[in-house]
């Protein structure tokens, strides 16, 4: 009968003692407050708290992989793109992470979104596509410096995807095609220039000795005779034509 009377008190005492015993894993730490004031950081292992006097907040020290939602960014050359990224960070000072900021995860997420828009908005579209490593480093440095007061270390930032609308994709494709066409024309013109220079040099060498022109003439006849064709083209030197025309004019 006495046990039944004291049973509620026994249950209450057992519940209070159970609430005073905490077990923290290797990657967890406990920020202990005593009467509302910071006391110390405990863990890992078995933690004993004074009931109704001390309270504990758990903090994980493992690296957190946070996905930054797609952000609408206008580049420096006025191109609208959607960019999303991933941020790797971890808590290195549990005391600062709990005391200095209300929700360190949400605060880091909002700061990452703002920094992503701010940094990418200072660069052209070509720089976004070609210099991702540099942009990743710039964003990481800014986040790491600003979250240092929250006891957070930003280990890495990676831009995952840069999305363009269909109109801009077609414009970039036309630009790339025009660039390839321009390079092809430049290469063709350079070839014509080199060929013209070679022909001028050959003409200079042939003009230096009349026998060279005659040898070239005979070589051309040999090439024509070797071809199996019913049509024979008989090359006539220009100087011979000039002589004939001059004699006709004299007569």
C-alpha positions in Angstrom: 0.0 0.0 0.0 2.9 2.4 0.8 4.5 1.6 -2.5 1.4 2.6 -4.4 1.3 5.9 -2.5 4.9 6.8 -3.3 4.8 5.4 -6.8 4.2 8.8 -8.5 7.1 10.4 -6.6 9.4 7.5 -7.5 8.4 7.9 -11.2 9.0 11.7 -11.1 12.5 11.2 -9.4 13.4 8.6 -12.0 12.4 10.9 -14.9 14.4 13.7 -13.4 17.5 11.5 -13.1 17.1 10.2 -16.6 16.9 13.7 -18.0 20.2 14.5 -16.2 22.1 11.7 -18.0 23.1 12.5 -21.6 25.2 10.5 -24.0 27.0 12.3 -26.9 28.5 10.6 -29.9 32.0 11.1 -31.1 30.9 13.8 -33.6 28.6 15.6 -31.2 29.3 18.3 -28.6 27.0 19.7 -25.9 26.8 23.4 -25.2 25.7 23.5 -21.5 23.9 26.5 -20.0 23.6 26.9 -16.2 20.7 29.1 -15.1 20.6 30.6 -18.6 24.3 31.5 -18.7 26.9 29.7 -20.8 28.8 27.1 -18.6 31.0 24.9 -20.9 31.1 22.7 -23.9 31.0 19.0 -23.0 31.4 15.7 -24.9 31.7 13.3 -26.3 30.6 10.4 -24.0 28.5 10.4 -20.8 27.4 13.8 -19.7 25.7 14.5 -16.3 23.6 17.6 -15.9 22.1 19.2 -12.8 18.3 18.8 -13.2 16.4 22.1 -13.5 19.7 24.0 -13.3 21.6 23.0 -16.4 20.3 22.6 -20.0 22.3 21.3 -23.0 22.1 22.0 -26.7 23.5 19.3 -29.1 25.8 20.4 -31.9 27.2 18.2 -34.7 30.8 18.7 -35.8 30.5 16.6 -39.1 30.8 18.4 -42.5 27.4 19.5 -43.7 26.6 19.4 -47.4 24.2 22.3 -48.2 22.6 22.7 -51.6 22.1 26.3 -52.6 18.8 26.7 -54.4 18.9 28.1 -58.0 19.5 31.8 -58.0 18.6 34.3 -60.8 21.8 36.2 -61.6 22.3 39.0 -64.1 25.9 39.0 -65.3 28.0 42.1 -66.0 27.2 41.9 -69.7 23.4 41.8 -68.9 22.8 38.1 -69.5 20.2 36.4 -67.2 21.2 33.0 -66.0 20.1 30.6 -63.2 23.0 29.3 -61.0 23.0 26.8 -58.2 25.9 25.6 -56.1 26.8 23.3 -53.1 28.6 24.4 -50.0 30.6 22.2 -47.6 31.0 23.5 -44.1 31.3 22.3 -40.5 31.1 23.7 -37.0 34.5 24.2 -35.3 33.3 26.3 -32.3 30.0 25.0 -30.9 29.8 27.9 -28.4 29.8 30.5 -31.2 27.5 28.5 -33.3 24.8 28.4 -30.6 25.3 31.8 -28.9 26.3 34.2 -31.8 23.6 33.2 -34.3 20.1 31.9 -33.9 20.1 29.1 -36.5 23.6 28.7 -38.0 22.4 26.4 -40.9 19.8 28.8 -42.1 22.1 31.8 -41.6 24.8 30.1 -43.7 22.3 29.2 -46.4 21.0 32.7 -46.8 24.5 34.1 -46.8 25.6 31.6 -49.5 22.7 32.6 -51.7 23.4 36.3 -51.3 27.2 35.8 -51.9 26.5 33.7 -55.0 24.4 36.4 -56.6 26.8 39.1 -55.6 30.0 37.5 -56.9 28.7 36.1 -60.1 26.9 39.4 -60.9 30.4 41.0 -61.2 31.6 38.8 -64.0 30.7 38.3 -67.7 29.0 35.1 -68.9 32.2 33.9 -70.5 34.0 34.2 -67.2 31.3 32.2 -65.4 31.6 29.4 -67.9 35.4 29.4 -68.2 36.7 30.4 -64.7 34.6 28.3 -62.3 37.6 27.4 -60.1 38.4 31.1 -59.5 34.7 31.9 -58.8 34.4 29.0 -56.4 37.5 30.2 -54.5 36.2 33.8 -54.3 32.8 32.6 -52.9 34.4 30.3 -50.4 36.8 33.0 -49.1 33.9 35.4 -48.6 31.7 32.9 -46.9 34.5 31.6 -44.7 35.4 35.1 -43.5 31.8 36.1 -42.7 30.9 32.9 -40.9 34.0 32.9 -38.8 32.1 34.8 -36.1 29.6 32.0 -36.0 32.2 29.3 -35.4 31.8 27.8 -38.9 34.5 26.8 -41.3 33.6 26.7 -45.0 35.7 24.0 -46.6 34.6 24.2 -50.2 32.1 25.8 -52.6 31.3 24.3 -56.0 29.1 25.8 -58.7 27.0 22.9 -59.9 25.1 24.2 -62.9 24.7 27.4 -65.0 21.4 27.4 -66.9 20.7 29.6 -69.9 17.4 30.2 -71.6 16.9 28.8 -75.1 17.2 32.2 -76.8 20.6 32.8 -75.2 21.7 29.2 -76.1 20.9 29.8 -79.8 22.7 33.2 -79.7 25.8 31.6 -78.2 25.6 28.8 -80.9 25.4 31.4 -83.6 28.3 33.3 -82.1 30.4 30.2 -82.0 29.6 29.3 -85.6 30.5 32.9 -86.7 33.8 32.6 -84.8 34.6 29.3 -86.5 33.7 30.8 -89.9 36.0 33.8 -89.2 38.9 31.6 -88.3 38.3 29.5 -91.5 38.4 32.7 -93.6 41.5 33.9 -91.9 43.3 30.6 -92.5 42.2 30.6 -96.1 43.4 34.1 -96.7 46.7 33.3 -95.0 47.1 30.3 -97.3 46.4 32.5 -100.4 48.9 35.0 -99.1 51.6 32.4 -98.7 50.8 30.9 -102.1 51.0 34.3 -103.8 54.4 34.9 -102.2 55.6 31.6 -103.4 54.3 32.2 -107.0 56.1 35.6 -107.0 59.3 34.0 -105.9 58.9 31.3 -108.6 58.2 33.9 -111.2 61.3 35.8 -110.2 63.5 32.7 -110.5 62.0 31.7 -113.8 62.4 35.2 -115.2 66.0 35.3 -114.4 67.0 32.9 -117.1 65.0 32.3 -120.4 66.1 28.7 -120.4 64.2 28.1 -117.2 61.0 29.1 -118.8 61.7 26.8 -121.8 62.4 23.9 -119.4 59.2 24.6 -117.6 57.3 24.7 -120.9 58.7 21.3 -121.9 57.8 19.8 -118.5 54.2 21.0 -118.9 54.1 19.3 -122.4 55.3 16.1 -120.8 52.7 16.2 -118.1 49.9 16.8 -120.7 51.2 14.0 -123.0 51.2 11.5 -120.1 47.5 12.0 -119.3 45.0 9.7 -121.1 42.7 12.4 -122.6 41.2 13.1 -126.0 41.8 16.8 -125.6 45.3 18.2 -125.8 45.9 21.7 -124.4 48.9 23.2 -126.1 50.4 25.9 -123.8 51.8 28.9 -125.6 54.2 31.2 -123.7 53.0 34.7 -123.2 56.2 36.2 -124.7 55.6 34.4 -127.9 52.1 35.8 -128.1 53.5 39.3 -127.5 56.0 38.9 -130.3 53.3 37.7 -132.7 51.0 40.6 -131.8 53.8 43.1 -132.2 54.7 41.8 -135.6 51.1 41.9 -136.7 50.9 45.4 -135.6 54.0 46.4 -137.5 52.6 44.8 -140.6 
